[in-house]
């Protein structure tokens, strides 16, 4: 009789553990690649313009 209950308990535990192991969903997707913002490009252009101005002032 104990053998009968031990098999049932083992089966129930197996089902519970298998269910909890596969209950997790798939991993989340990776975040999208963010492009360079327009403000950053404007800062690069301002820095280049300032450097050109300094070079022209030095040559004069």
N, C-alpha and C positions, 0 to 999 in steps of 0.2 A: 504494500500500500504506500509506503514511503517512497518507493521507487517511482510510482505513478505520479505523485505530487512533485517529486524532484525534476522529472522530465518536463512537466508543465511549467514549473517555475523557471527552469532553464530556457525553455522556449519563449516565455514571456519576457525574460530579461534580454534574450537575444534580439527580439523584435523591438524592444524599447531602445536598446543601445544602437541598433542599426538605424532606427528611425531618427534618433537624435544626431547621429553622425552625418546623415544625408539631409538634415533639415536646413543646413546652411545654404544660402543662395550662391549664385556665381559671384566672383569678385567684381567690384565696381570698375567701370571703364576708366582708362587713364584720362587725366585732365587734358583738354585741348591745348595745342601749342598756341601761345599768345603772340601775335605779331608785334612788331615795334610800333609803339604808339606815335601819333603825329607830333606830340609835344617833344618827344625825344629827338625826332628828325629835325624839328625846328631848332632845338638846342645845338645839334651838330652843325647845322647850317650857320647859325649865329657864331659859333666858335670858329668855323672856317672863314667866315667873312671878317671877323675880328683879326685873325691871323694874317689874312691878305692885306688888311688895312695897316697893320703894324709893319709888315714887310715893305709896303709902298712908302710909308712914312720914313722908314730907316734909309731907303734908297735916295730920298730927296734930300 
